């Protein structure tokens, strides 16, 4: 994370059979004492 103040991790779901609203999500977790925003789309 090289001194970053904000960390975001994004996962892309390219499955055509999954509805768009089911692909969108967000959660927060911590890693080595830093908050990480994790997004799915």
Buried (B, 14 or more C-beta within 10 A) or exposed (E): EEEEEEBEEEEEEEEEEEEEEEBEEEEEEEEEEEEBEBEBE
